């Protein structure tokens, strides 16, 4: 039994897809969420920069004495999980492994599509994890660099012409490859799931990496006897840019009001 909080971070609003699932499964837990909205997107940046940002994000969350940290970001998970795990003496959960496990469970024709940020696709982390679980799976990967800025700007709703055009352009080759499962390898992408699902068709299973990671983290924390026993949970949110825009998207996406509970942090100090 452990009543300390769980730290969750992402470059922006994308990690809310993991947080929503965590709050649903573990309603009595305390969560501290950090969205690095002042430096988003991470996806086009080089590995060294991503690692530096991720170390600062973890250092900030560690000030709350968390019992575990969830990297609710595909880009950081794919590029920095090894270093962050080695440098910190607490459980750190990433999204790659749980997403890949879910994809292997879902696929029937063993043709899996993978979309993510440029840095995630370049890392090869998802393909490597897939090959370890089932070498017979073929992967069609595509970087979708415009998806994160679209989501951060609230441009993800059906009928949004710009978002629809981006979905069509990026996903045409993935659809043509005949995949029956598509890993949304970035935690921002589930916000585009309706558009992506419509384009890919009902026969393609979409894997939500944030939700898969949340399920895996919750299960592992239970096995490690690290869950709390409070009836009512708690959520504190921090961002590195103006809290307002984040709060609007967070309210919408989490289905709960975080406004007033979002604080700004000088992340470069960490
Ligand atoms: N949510 C992050 C991910 O899962 C977005 C990365 C970015 O900021 O470009 O990859």
Boltz pocket constraint, residues with backbone or C-beta under 6 A from the ligand:
constraints:
  - pocket:
      binder: B
      contacts: [[A, 10], [A, 11], [A, 12], [A, 14], [A, 15], [A, 40], [A, 41], [A, 42], [A, 43], [A, 44], [A, 72], [A, 73], [A, 74], [A, 75], [A, 76], [A, 117], [A, 120], [A, 148], [A, 185], [A, 186], [A, 187], [A, 188]]
      max_distance: 6.0
